[in-house]
């Protein structure tokens, strides 16, 4: 499966790092911030991608006792994630709170509108 915008896969790859069963470090936040800027998506688009495309599919990895820690292949992301243009659906719970905390760390490295 292919998507029309190759930047979508690039941002999915970057944001998926927040959902690995590993400790997220400053270098990871910086790498994600760099990709966000490189892809050219607006702050609102990135938030929509994070919460409406990546979160619903990958948040279960953080609930798993044996979660993925090495990352997902491009083919897997293309098969399981899809472009979603709807408004942000606010997420609740401990995993959503952790992803919000991580996003705040990424946003500190981006222009103010991403906060």
C-alpha positions as CSV (number, residue, x, y, z in Angstrom):
1,X,0.0,0.0,0.0
2,X,1.3,3.5,-0.8
3,X,0.1,6.9,0.3
4,X,0.0,9.9,-2.0
5,X,2.2,12.0,0.3
6,X,5.6,10.4,1.1
7,X,5.9,12.9,4.0
8,X,3.0,11.2,5.7
9,X,5.1,8.0,6.1
10,X,8.0,10.0,7.3
11,X,6.0,11.7,10.1
12,X,4.3,8.4,11.0
13,X,7.8,6.9,11.4
14,X,8.9,9.7,13.6
15,X,5.9,9.9,15.8
16,X,5.8,6.2,16.2
17,X,9.0,6.4,18.2
18,X,6.9,7.9,21.1
19,X,5.0,4.6,21.3
20,X,8.0,2.2,21.6
21,X,8.4,0.3,24.8
22,X,11.7,2.1,25.6
23,X,12.7,5.2,27.5
24,X,12.3,8.2,25.2
25,X,15.4,10.4,25.3
26,X,16.2,14.0,24.3
27,X,17.8,12.8,21.1
28,X,14.5,11.1,20.1
29,X,12.6,14.3,20.8
30,X,15.1,16.3,18.7
31,X,14.9,13.8,15.9
32,X,11.0,13.9,15.9
33,X,11.1,17.8,15.9
34,X,13.5,17.8,13.0
35,X,11.2,15.5,11.0
36,X,8.2,17.6,11.9
37,X,9.9,20.7,10.4
38,X,11.2,18.8,7.4
39,X,7.8,17.4,6.4
40,X,6.2,20.9,6.4
41,X,3.0,20.0,8.1
42,X,1.3,22.7,10.1
43,X,1.1,22.5,13.9
44,X,-2.6,21.5,13.6
45,X,-1.9,18.8,11.0
46,X,0.8,17.3,13.2
47,X,-1.5,17.2,16.2
48,X,-4.2,15.5,14.0
49,X,-1.7,13.0,12.7
50,X,-0.4,12.2,16.2
51,X,-3.8,11.8,17.9
52,X,-6.1,10.6,15.1
53,X,-3.7,8.5,13.0
54,X,-0.8,7.2,15.1
55,X,-2.2,7.1,18.7
56,X,-5.3,4.9,18.0
57,X,-3.2,2.2,16.4
58,X,0.0,2.3,18.4
59,X,-1.1,3.1,21.9
60,X,-1.8,-0.5,22.6
61,X,1.9,-1.2,22.3
62,X,2.4,0.8,25.5
63,X,-0.2,-1.4,27.2
64,X,1.5,-4.6,26.2
65,X,3.8,-6.5,28.6
66,X,6.0,-7.3,25.6
67,X,5.6,-4.2,23.6
68,X,7.5,-3.4,20.4
69,X,10.9,-1.7,21.2
70,X,12.7,-1.8,17.8
71,X,10.2,0.1,15.7
72,X,7.7,-0.8,13.0
73,X,8.6,-1.5,9.4
74,X,7.3,1.0,6.8
75,X,5.1,-1.7,5.3
76,X,3.4,-2.3,8.7
77,X,2.8,1.4,9.2
78,X,1.4,1.7,5.7
79,X,-0.9,-1.2,6.3
80,X,-2.2,-0.2,9.7
81,X,-2.2,3.6,9.7
82,X,-4.4,5.7,7.5
83,X,-4.8,9.4,6.8
84,X,-7.5,11.0,8.9
85,X,-8.6,14.6,8.4
86,X,-11.2,14.8,11.2
87,X,-10.8,17.1,14.2
88,X,-8.7,15.9,17.1
89,X,-10.4,13.5,19.4
90,X,-9.0,14.2,22.9
91,X,-7.6,11.1,24.5
92,X,-7.7,10.2,28.2
93,X,-5.8,7.9,30.4
94,X,-2.3,7.3,31.5
95,X,-1.0,6.5,28.0
96,X,-2.5,9.6,26.6
97,X,-1.0,11.6,29.4
98,X,2.5,10.1,28.7
99,X,2.2,10.8,25.0
100,X,1.1,14.4,25.8
101,X,4.2,14.7,28.0
102,X,6.4,13.4,25.3
103,X,4.8,15.7,22.7
104,X,5.4,18.7,25.0
105,X,9.1,17.8,25.0
106,X,9.1,17.7,21.2
107,X,7.2,20.9,21.0
108,X,9.8,22.7,23.0
109,X,12.2,22.2,20.1
110,X,9.7,23.6,17.6
111,X,8.2,27.1,16.8
112,X,5.6,28.2,19.5
113,X,2.5,27.2,17.4
114,X,3.3,23.5,18.0
115,X,3.0,23.8,21.7
